[in-house]
Amino acid sequence: MKTTQITVRNVDAALKHRIDKLAKLKSMSINDFVLDTLRAKVGAVPSSDHITWHHYSGVMNKEAINQDVLDDFEAIDPAMWPNNS
C-alpha cells in the first residue's frame, strides 16, 4: 500500500501534551494514535474507542451541566461591582 507523509505545523504545547498522554494511555506510538484518531474523526473507520478527543476536551453534554452552578456565575457580587446595582 502506498502511503503519503503529512506534516502538521503549529501544534501548541497543550495539544502536544494531550496527544502524548492519550497515546501513552493506549500504549500506542504518537503516529499510530494520531492516524487512528484522524481515521475515526473523518469517518474512515468507525470508532469503537472509549478514549476520545471529545471526552478529554472539557466539553460536557447537557445532562452534565448543573444549572445552579451556572446561575452562581451570573450573579453579580456587589462587593466587587458596587456601581452595578
Gaussian input, Z-matrix of N, CA and C with variables (Angstrom, degrees):
# hf/3-21g

backbone

0 1
 N
 C     1     B1
 C     2     B2     1     A1
 N     3     B3     2     A2     1     D1
 C     4     B4     3     A3     2     D2
 C     5     B5     4     A4     3     D3
 N     6     B6     5     A5     4     D4
 C     7     B7     6     A6     5     D5
 C     8     B8     7     A7     6     D6
 N     9     B9     8     A8     7     D7
 C    10    B10     9     A9     8     D8
 C    11    B11    10    A10     9     D9
 N    12    B12    11    A11    10    D10
 C    13    B13    12    A12    11    D11
 C    14    B14    13    A13    12    D12
 N    15    B15    14    A14    13    D13
 C    16    B16    15    A15    14    D14
 C    17    B17    16    A16    15    D15
 N    18    B18    17    A17    16    D16
 C    19    B19    18    A18    17    D17
 C    20    B20    19    A19    18    D18
 N    21    B21    20    A20    19    D19
 C    22    B22    21    A21    20    D20
 C    23    B23    22    A22    21    D21
 N    24    B24    23    A23    22    D22
 C    25    B25    24    A24    23    D23
 C    26    B26    25    A25    24    D24
 N    27    B27    26    A26    25    D25
 C    28    B28    27    A27    26    D26
 C    29    B29    28    A28    27    D27
 N    30    B30    29    A29    28    D28
 C    31    B31    30    A30    29    D29
 C    32    B32    31    A31    30    D30
 N    33    B33    32    A32    31    D31
 C    34    B34    33    A33    32    D32
 C    35    B35    34    A34    33    D33
 N    36    B36    35    A35    34    D34
 C    37    B37    36    A36    35    D35
 C    38    B38    37    A37    36    D36
 N    39    B39    38    A38    37    D37
 C    40    B40    39    A39    38    D38
 C    41    B41    40    A40    39    D39
 N    42    B42    41    A41    40    D40
 C    43    B43    42    A42    41    D41
 C    44    B44    43    A43    42    D42
 N    45    B45    44    A44    43    D43
 C    46    B46    45    A45    44    D44
 C    47    B47    46    A46    45    D45
 N    48    B48    47    A47    46    D46
 C    49    B49    48    A48    47    D47
 C    50    B50    49    A49    48    D48
 N    51    B51    50    A50    49    D49
 C    52    B52    51    A51    50    D50
 C    53    B53    52    A52    51    D51
 N    54    B54    53    A53    52    D52
 C    55    B55    54    A54    53    D53
 C    56    B56    55    A55    54    D54
 N    57    B57    56    A56    55    D55
 C    58    B58    57    A57    56    D56
 C    59    B59    58    A58    57    D57
 N    60    B60    59    A59    58    D58
 C    61    B61    60    A60    59    D59
 C    62    B62    61    A61    60    D60
 N    63    B63    62    A62    61    D61
 C    64    B64    63    A63    62    D62
 C    65    B65    64    A64    63    D63
 N    66    B66    65    A65    64    D64
 C    67    B67    66    A66    65    D65
 C    68    B68    67    A67    66    D66
 N    69    B69    68    A68    67    D67
 C    70    B70    69    A69    68    D68
 C    71    B71    70    A70    69    D69
 N    72    B72    71    A71    70    D70
 C    73    B73    72    A72    71    D71
 C    74    B74    73    A73    72    D72
 N    75    B75    74    A74    73    D73
 C    76    B76    75    A75    74    D74
 C    77    B77    76    A76    75    D75
 N    78    B78    77    A77    76    D76
 C    79    B79    78    A78    77    D77
 C    80    B80    79    A79    78    D78
 N    81    B81    80    A80    79    D79
 C    82    B82    81    A81    80    D80
 C    83    B83    82    A82    81    D81
 N    84    B84    83    A83    82    D82
 C    85    B85    84    A84    83    D83
 C    86    B86    85    A85    84    D84
 N    87    B87    86    A86    85    D85
 C    88    B88    87    A87    86    D86
 C    89    B89    88    A88    87    D87
 N    90    B90    89    A89    88    D88
 C    91    B91    90    A90    89    D89
 C    92    B92    91    A91    90    D90
 N    93    B93    92    A92    91    D91
 C    94    B94    93    A93    92    D92
 C    95    B95    94    A94    93    D93
 N    96    B96    95    A95    94    D94
 C    97    B97    96    A96    95    D95
 C    98    B98    97    A97    96    D96
 N    99    B99    98    A98    97    D97
 C   100   B100    99    A99    98    D98
 C   101   B101   100   A100    99    D99
 N   102   B102   101   A101   100   D100
 C   103   B103   102   A102   101   D101
 C   104   B104   103   A103   102   D102
 N   105   B105   104   A104   103   D103
 C   106   B106   105   A105   104   D104
 C   107   B107   106   A106   105   D105
 N   108   B108   107   A107   106   D106
 C   109   B109   108   A108   107   D107
 C   110   B110   109   A109   108   D108
 N   111   B111   110   A110   109   D109
 C   112   B112   111   A111   110   D110
 C   113   B113   112   A112   111   D111
 N   114   B114   113   A113   112   D112
 C   115   B115   114   A114   113   D113
 C   116   B116   115   A115   114   D114
 N   117   B117   116   A116   115   D115
 C   118   B118   117   A117   116   D116
 C   119   B119   118   A118   117   D117
 N   120   B120   119   A119   118   D118
 C   121   B121   120   A120   119   D119
 C   122   B122   121   A121   120   D120
 N   123   B123   122   A122   121   D121
 C   124   B124   123   A123   122   D122
 C   125   B125   124   A124   123   D123
 N   126   B126   125   A125   124   D124
 C   127   B127   126   A126   125   D125
 C   128   B128   127   A127   126   D126
 N   129   B129   128   A128   127   D127
 C   130   B130   129   A129   128   D128
 C   131   B131   130   A130   129   D129
 N   132   B132   131   A131   130   D130
 C   133   B133   132   A132   131   D131
 C   134   B134   133   A133   132   D132
 N   135   B135   134   A134   133   D133
 C   136   B136   135   A135   134   D134
 C   137   B137   136   A136   135   D135
 N   138   B138   137   A137   136   D136
 C   139   B139   138   A138   137   D137
 C   140   B140   139   A139   138   D138
 N   141   B141   140   A140   139   D139
 C   142   B142   141   A141   140   D140
 C   143   B143   142   A142   141   D141
 N   144   B144   143   A143   142   D142
 C   145   B145   144   A144   143   D143
 C   146   B146   145   A145   144   D144
 N   147   B147   146   A146   145   D145
 C   148   B148   147   A147   146   D146
 C   149   B149   148   A148   147   D147
 N   150   B150   149   A149   148   D148
 C   151   B151   150   A150   149   D149
 C   152   B152   151   A151   150   D150
 N   153   B153   152   A152   151   D151
 C   154   B154   153   A153   152   D152
 C   155   B155   154   A154   153   D153
 N   156   B156   155   A155   154   D154
 C   157   B157   156   A156   155   D155
 C   158   B158   157   A157   156   D156
 N   159   B159   158   A158   157   D157
 C   160   B160   159   A159   158   D158
 C   161   B161   160   A160   159   D159
 N   162   B162   161   A161   160   D160
 C   163   B163   162   A162   161   D161
 C   164   B164   163   A163   162   D162
 N   165   B165   164   A164   163   D163
 C   166   B166   165   A165   164   D164
 C   167   B167   166   A166   165   D165
 N   168   B168   167   A167   166   D166
 C   169   B169   168   A168   167   D167
 C   170   B170   169   A169   168   D168
 N   171   B171   170   A170   169   D169
 C   172   B172   171   A171   170   D170
 C   173   B173   172   A172   171   D171
 N   174   B174   173   A173   172   D172
 C   175   B175   174   A174   173   D173
 C   176   B176   175   A175   174   D174
 N   177   B177   176   A176   175   D175
 C   178   B178   177   A177   176   D176
 C   179   B179   178   A178   177   D177
 N   180   B180   179   A179   178   D178
 C   181   B181   180   A180   179   D179
 C   182   B182   181   A181   180   D180
 N   183   B183   182   A182   181   D181
 C   184   B184   183   A183   182   D182
 C   185   B185   184   A184   183   D183
 N   186   B186   185   A185   184   D184
 C   187   B187   186   A186   185   D185
 C   188   B188   187   A187   186   D186
 N   189   B189   188   A188   187   D187
 C   190   B190   189   A189   188   D188
 C   191   B191   190   A190   189   D189
 N   192   B192   191   A191   190   D190
 C   193   B193   192   A192   191   D191
 C   194   B194   193   A193   192   D192
 N   195   B195   194   A194   193   D193
 C   196   B196   195   A195   194   D194
 C   197   B197   196   A196   195   D195
 N   198   B198   197   A197   196   D196
 C   199   B199   198   A198   197   D197
 C   200   B200   199   A199   198   D198
 N   201   B201   200   A200   199   D199
 C   202   B202   201   A201   200   D200
 C   203   B203   202   A202   201   D201
 N   204   B204   203   A203   202   D202
 C   205   B205   204   A204   203   D203
 C   206   B206   205   A205   204   D204
 N   207   B207   206   A206   205   D205
 C   208   B208   207   A207   206   D206
 C   209   B209   208   A208   207   D207
 N   210   B210   209   A209   208   D208
 C   211   B211   210   A210   209   D209
 C   212   B212   211   A211   210   D210
 N   213   B213   212   A212   211   D211
 C   214   B214   213   A213   212   D212
 C   215   B215   214   A214   213   D213
 N   216   B216   215   A215   214   D214
 C   217   B217   216   A216   215   D215
 C   218   B218   217   A217   216   D216
 N   219   B219   218   A218   217   D217
 C   220   B220   219   A219   218   D218
 C   221   B221   220   A220   219   D219
 N   222   B222   221   A221   220   D220
 C   223   B223   222   A222   221   D221
 C   224   B224   223   A223   222   D222
 N   225   B225   224   A224   223   D223
 C   226   B226   225   A225   224   D224
 C   227   B227   226   A226   225   D225
 N   228   B228   227   A227   226   D226
 C   229   B229   228   A228   227   D227
 C   230   B230   229   A229   228   D228
 N   231   B231   230   A230   229   D229
 C   232   B232   231   A231   230   D230
 C   233   B233   232   A232   231   D231
 N   234   B234   233   A233   232   D232
 C   235   B235   234   A234   233   D233
 C   236   B236   235   A235   234   D234
 N   237   B237   236   A236   235   D235
 C   238   B238   237   A237   236   D236
 C   239   B239   238   A238   237   D237
 N   240   B240   239   A239   238   D238
 C   241   B241   240   A240   239   D239
 C   242   B242   241   A241   240   D240
 N   243   B243   242   A242   241   D241
 C   244   B244   243   A243   242   D242
 C   245   B245   244   A244   243   D243
 N   246   B246   245   A245   244   D244
 C   247   B247   246   A246   245   D245
 C   248   B248   247   A247   246   D246
 N   249   B249   248   A248   247   D247
 C   250   B250   249   A249   248   D248
 C   251   B251   250   A250   249   D249
 N   252   B252   251   A251   250   D250
 C   253   B253   252   A252   251   D251
 C   254   B254   253   A253   252   D252

   B1=1.4580
   B2=1.5263
   B3=1.2961
   B4=1.4560
   B5=1.5277
   B6=1.3209
   B7=1.4658
   B8=1.5170
   B9=1.3056
   B10=1.4536
   B11=1.5181
   B12=1.2931
   B13=1.4539
   B14=1.5154
   B15=1.3177
   B16=1.4614
   B17=1.5256
   B18=1.3185
   B19=1.4525
   B20=1.5233
   B21=1.3259
   B22=1.4634
   B23=1.5171
   B24=1.3226
   B25=1.4623
   B26=1.5236
   B27=1.2966
   B28=1.4707
   B29=1.5307
   B30=1.3237
   B31=1.4646
   B32=1.5203
   B33=1.3296
   B34=1.4622
   B35=1.5302
   B36=1.3112
   B37=1.4694
   B38=1.5275
   B39=1.3276
   B40=1.4689
   B41=1.5340
   B42=1.3324
   B43=1.4638
   B44=1.5216
   B45=1.3194
   B46=1.4662
   B47=1.5181
   B48=1.3213
   B49=1.4658
   B50=1.5279
   B51=1.3366
   B52=1.4697
   B53=1.5292
   B54=1.3142
   B55=1.4666
   B56=1.5324
   B57=1.3248
   B58=1.4634
   B59=1.5267
   B60=1.3242
   B61=1.4624
   B62=1.5270
   B63=1.3284
   B64=1.4581
   B65=1.5211
   B66=1.3196
   B67=1.4639
   B68=1.5294
   B69=1.3124
   B70=1.4631
   B71=1.5300
   B72=1.3348
   B73=1.4691
   B74=1.5229
   B75=1.3128
   B76=1.4637
   B77=1.5241
   B78=1.3270
   B79=1.4759
   B80=1.5240
   B81=1.3293
   B82=1.4562
   B83=1.5185
   B84=1.3199
   B85=1.4575
   B86=1.5269
   B87=1.3155
   B88=1.4645
   B89=1.5276
   B90=1.3132
   B91=1.4616
   B92=1.5346
   B93=1.3446
   B94=1.4664
   B95=1.5274
   B96=1.3352
   B97=1.4644
   B98=1.5276
   B99=1.3334
   B100=1.4700
   B101=1.5329
   B102=1.3288
   B103=1.4680
   B104=1.5263
   B105=1.3353
   B106=1.4658
   B107=1.5235
   B108=1.3409
   B109=1.4627
   B110=1.5227
   B111=1.3166
   B112=1.4640
   B113=1.5228
   B114=1.3237
   B115=1.4740
   B116=1.5217
   B117=1.3279
   B118=1.4626
   B119=1.5231
   B120=1.3235
   B121=1.4695
   B122=1.5218
   B123=1.3199
   B124=1.4699
   B125=1.5233
   B126=1.3239
   B127=1.4503
   B128=1.5111
   B129=1.3414
   B130=1.4611
   B131=1.5208
   B132=1.3071
   B133=1.4650
   B134=1.5198
   B135=1.3212
   B136=1.4656
   B137=1.5253
   B138=1.3089
   B139=1.4575
   B140=1.5226
   B141=1.3104
   B142=1.4656
   B143=1.5236
   B144=1.3104
   B145=1.4483
   B146=1.5209
   B147=1.3213
   B148=1.4645
   B149=1.5272
   B150=1.3313
   B151=1.4629
   B152=1.5208
   B153=1.3179
   B154=1.4515
   B155=1.5184
   B156=1.3133
   B157=1.4659
   B158=1.5180
   B159=1.3324
   B160=1.4591
   B161=1.5335
   B162=1.3332
   B163=1.4584
   B164=1.5214
   B165=1.3361
   B166=1.4542
   B167=1.5219
   B168=1.3075
   B169=1.4590
   B170=1.5228
   B171=1.3257
   B172=1.4474
   B173=1.5216
   B174=1.3315
   B175=1.4595
   B176=1.5207
   B177=1.3253
   B178=1.4653
   B179=1.5201
   B180=1.3100
   B181=1.4583
   B182=1.5294
   B183=1.3145
   B184=1.4657
   B185=1.5249
   B186=1.3339
   B187=1.4609
   B188=1.5291
   B189=1.3275
   B190=1.4631
   B191=1.5234
   B192=1.3159
   B193=1.4612
   B194=1.5199
   B195=1.3228
   B196=1.4484
   B197=1.5301
   B198=1.3206
   B199=1.4677
   B200=1.5235
   B201=1.3452
   B202=1.4629
   B203=1.5297
   B204=1.3346
   B205=1.4627
   B206=1.5248
   B207=1.3330
   B208=1.4591
   B209=1.5226
   B210=1.3306
   B211=1.4658
   B212=1.5336
   B213=1.3468
   B214=1.4668
   B215=1.5216
   B216=1.3274
   B217=1.4591
   B218=1.5255
   B219=1.3137
   B220=1.4606
   B221=1.5244
   B222=1.3323
   B223=1.4596
   B224=1.5307
   B225=1.3199
   B226=1.4638
   B227=1.5171
   B228=1.3207
   B229=1.4600
   B230=1.5318
   B231=1.3416
   B232=1.4643
   B233=1.5310
   B234=1.3204
   B235=1.4592
   B236=1.5271
   B237=1.3107
   B238=1.4549
   B239=1.5268
   B240=1.3362
   B241=1.4603
   B242=1.5324
   B243=1.3342
   B244=1.4740
   B245=1.5236
   B246=1.3385
   B247=1.4650
   B248=1.5206
   B249=1.3088
   B250=1.4577
   B251=1.5183
   B252=1.3280
   B253=1.4558
   B254=1.4852
   A1=108.66
   A2=116.63
   A3=122.01
   A4=109.19
   A5=116.46
   A6=120.77
   A7=109.50
   A8=115.44
   A9=122.89
   A10=108.48
   A11=116.19
   A12=121.17
   A13=109.40
   A14=116.06
   A15=122.58
   A16=107.56
   A17=116.24
   A18=121.40
   A19=108.43
   A20=116.11
   A21=121.05
   A22=107.44
   A23=116.20
   A24=121.47
   A25=110.76
   A26=114.97
   A27=123.58
   A28=113.37
   A29=116.56
   A30=121.03
   A31=106.94
   A32=116.50
   A33=119.02
   A34=110.56
   A35=115.80
   A36=121.84
   A37=112.21
   A38=117.63
   A39=120.68
   A40=111.10
   A41=116.96
   A42=120.34
   A43=110.48
   A44=117.13
   A45=121.03
   A46=110.57
   A47=116.85
   A48=121.50
   A49=110.70
   A50=117.03
   A51=121.08
   A52=110.77
   A53=116.75
   A54=120.38
   A55=109.45
   A56=116.91
   A57=120.93
   A58=111.32
   A59=115.76
   A60=121.01
   A61=111.41
   A62=116.81
   A63=119.67
   A64=112.16
   A65=117.15
   A66=120.28
   A67=109.99
   A68=115.96
   A69=119.88
   A70=110.68
   A71=117.19
   A72=120.91
   A73=111.90
   A74=116.27
   A75=120.97
   A76=112.35
   A77=116.46
   A78=122.05
   A79=111.03
   A80=115.35
   A81=121.78
   A82=109.26
   A83=115.18
   A84=118.43
   A85=107.75
   A86=116.36
   A87=120.48
   A88=109.75
   A89=116.54
   A90=120.66
   A91=111.01
   A92=117.15
   A93=120.31
   A94=111.11
   A95=116.40
   A96=119.77
   A97=111.30
   A98=116.10
   A99=120.01
   A100=110.42
   A101=117.22
   A102=119.71
   A103=111.57
   A104=117.44
   A105=120.34
   A106=111.36
   A107=115.88
   A108=120.24
   A109=111.03
   A110=117.12
   A111=120.44
   A112=111.06
   A113=116.69
   A114=119.97
   A115=110.87
   A116=116.72
   A117=120.39
   A118=110.99
   A119=116.61
   A120=120.26
   A121=112.70
   A122=117.67
   A123=119.76
   A124=112.03
   A125=116.83
   A126=120.04
   A127=115.02
   A128=117.66
   A129=119.90
   A130=110.90
   A131=117.19
   A132=122.91
   A133=107.66
   A134=117.86
   A135=119.21
   A136=110.33
   A137=116.13
   A138=120.63
   A139=109.99
   A140=115.94
   A141=120.55
   A142=109.49
   A143=115.70
   A144=122.46
   A145=110.05
   A146=115.72
   A147=119.38
   A148=111.88
   A149=117.38
   A150=121.31
   A151=106.15
   A152=116.87
   A153=120.61
   A154=110.33
   A155=115.65
   A156=120.86
   A157=109.58
   A158=117.38
   A159=121.62
   A160=110.26
   A161=115.42
   A162=120.44
   A163=111.68
   A164=117.12
   A165=121.29
   A166=113.59
   A167=118.37
   A168=120.03
   A169=113.49
   A170=117.47
   A171=120.47
   A172=112.82
   A173=117.51
   A174=121.66
   A175=108.07
   A176=116.84
   A177=120.57
   A178=110.04
   A179=115.38
   A180=118.34
   A181=108.34
   A182=117.70
   A183=121.44
   A184=112.67
   A185=117.16
   A186=120.08
   A187=112.09
   A188=117.03
   A189=120.93
   A190=112.53
   A191=117.92
   A192=121.39
   A193=109.61
   A194=116.23
   A195=122.42
   A196=107.53
   A197=116.67
   A198=120.80
   A199=112.37
   A200=118.09
   A201=120.22
   A202=111.03
   A203=116.86
   A204=120.45
   A205=109.90
   A206=117.45
   A207=120.51
   A208=111.55
   A209=116.62
   A210=120.35
   A211=111.18
   A212=116.82
   A213=120.08
   A214=111.37
   A215=117.71
   A216=120.80
   A217=112.11
   A218=117.19
   A219=120.69
   A220=112.76
   A221=117.34
   A222=120.99
   A223=109.45
   A224=115.87
   A225=121.47
   A226=108.67
   A227=116.49
   A228=122.58
   A229=107.44
   A230=118.09
   A231=120.36
   A232=113.66
   A233=117.38
   A234=119.33
   A235=111.01
   A236=116.20
   A237=119.73
   A238=111.83
   A239=117.57
   A240=121.81
   A241=108.48
   A242=117.24
   A243=120.29
   A244=114.12
   A245=119.00
   A246=121.20
   A247=112.94
   A248=118.68
   A249=122.15
   A250=110.35
   A251=117.64
   A252=120.98
   A253=111.89
   D1=130.13
   D2=178.30
   D3=-80.38
   D4=135.95
   D5=179.01
   D6=-121.34
   D7=163.54
   D8=178.15
   D9=-125.79
   D10=142.91
   D11=177.40
   D12=-94.01
   D13=136.87
   D14=177.40
   D15=-125.05
   D16=135.95
   D17=176.48
   D18=-105.23
   D19=132.31
   D20=177.35
   D21=-108.04
   D22=123.53
   D23=-179.42
   D24=-105.10
   D25=166.28
   D26=174.09
   D27=62.00
   D28=37.11
   D29=174.73
   D30=-80.03
   D31=117.38
   D32=-178.80
   D33=-76.72
   D34=165.87
   D35=-174.70
   D36=-61.24
   D37=-38.53
   D38=-178.87
   D39=-65.73
   D40=-42.09
   D41=178.47
   D42=-66.34
   D43=-43.40
   D44=178.22
   D45=-59.39
   D46=-43.36
   D47=179.29
   D48=-62.23
   D49=-42.75
   D50=-179.07
   D51=-66.60
   D52=-41.56
   D53=178.04
   D54=-62.48
   D55=-46.90
   D56=178.70
   D57=-57.47
   D58=-46.68
   D59=-177.03
   D60=-64.37
   D61=-46.42
   D62=-178.56
   D63=-68.26
   D64=-37.18
   D65=176.90
   D66=-63.41
   D67=-41.52
   D68=179.55
   D69=-65.92
   D70=-41.80
   D71=177.87
   D72=-58.50
   D73=-34.10
   D74=-178.81
   D75=-94.27
   D76=3.73
   D77=-178.27
   D78=53.70
   D79=48.50
   D80=-179.34
   D81=-124.77
   D82=157.27
   D83=170.61
   D84=-70.35
   D85=158.84
   D86=178.08
   D87=-60.54
   D88=-42.71
   D89=-179.25
   D90=-60.46
   D91=-48.94
   D92=-179.47
   D93=-63.18
   D94=-39.60
   D95=179.20
   D96=-63.33
   D97=-46.88
   D98=-179.72
   D99=-63.43
   D100=-42.05
   D101=178.41
   D102=-62.62
   D103=-45.35
   D104=178.24
   D105=-60.99
   D106=-41.93
   D107=-179.76
   D108=-65.30
   D109=-43.29
   D110=177.93
   D111=-63.02
   D112=-44.76
   D113=178.95
   D114=-58.74
   D115=-45.22
   D116=-179.38
   D117=-66.49
   D118=-39.68
   D119=-175.65
   D120=-71.54
   D121=-36.03
   D122=-178.45
   D123=-92.68
   D124=2.12
   D125=175.61
   D126=84.20
   D127=18.17
   D128=178.71
   D129=-72.16
   D130=-31.27
   D131=174.78
   D132=-144.48
   D133=146.68
   D134=176.53
   D135=-68.39
   D136=141.90
   D137=-178.53
   D138=-89.90
   D139=123.78
   D140=172.59
   D141=-111.14
   D142=10.63
   D143=-175.98
   D144=-79.81
   D145=133.49
   D146=178.02
   D147=-87.67
   D148=-14.87
   D149=174.93
   D150=-96.78
   D151=107.42
   D152=-176.58
   D153=-122.68
   D154=161.10
   D155=176.18
   D156=-59.25
   D157=-41.54
   D158=-178.01
   D159=-60.36
   D160=-41.12
   D161=-178.23
   D162=-60.82
   D163=-39.27
   D164=-176.56
   D165=-97.05
   D166=3.50
   D167=-174.50
   D168=-84.30
   D169=-12.45
   D170=-177.83
   D171=91.53
   D172=2.12
   D173=177.96
   D174=-83.00
   D175=131.57
   D176=-179.38
   D177=-109.83
   D178=151.02
   D179=172.74
   D180=-80.68
   D181=167.81
   D182=-173.35
   D183=-62.93
   D184=-31.61
   D185=-179.49
   D186=-68.16
   D187=-24.04
   D188=-177.11
   D189=-83.74
   D190=-8.83
   D191=-176.63
   D192=-87.09
   D193=126.32
   D194=177.87
   D195=-95.36
   D196=111.35
   D197=-175.42
   D198=-62.26
   D199=-33.75
   D200=178.95
   D201=-62.03
   D202=-38.69
   D203=178.81
   D204=-67.88
   D205=-42.33
   D206=178.11
   D207=-62.62
   D208=-39.24
   D209=178.73
   D210=-61.71
   D211=-35.76
   D212=177.84
   D213=-61.27
   D214=-34.15
   D215=179.67
   D216=-69.57
   D217=-25.16
   D218=-178.40
   D219=-87.85
   D220=-13.98
   D221=-179.27
   D222=-72.83
   D223=135.60
   D224=179.23
   D225=-89.35
   D226=128.98
   D227=177.90
   D228=-87.89
   D229=109.92
   D230=-176.60
   D231=-61.20
   D232=-25.45
   D233=178.74
   D234=-68.98
   D235=-31.21
   D236=-179.55
   D237=-89.55
   D238=-27.59
   D239=-176.36
   D240=-130.88
   D241=70.75
   D242=-174.61
   D243=-64.33
   D244=-25.35
   D245=-177.63
   D246=-92.60
   D247=9.58
   D248=-176.05
   D249=-110.85
   D250=58.03
   D251=-176.90
   D252=-94.21

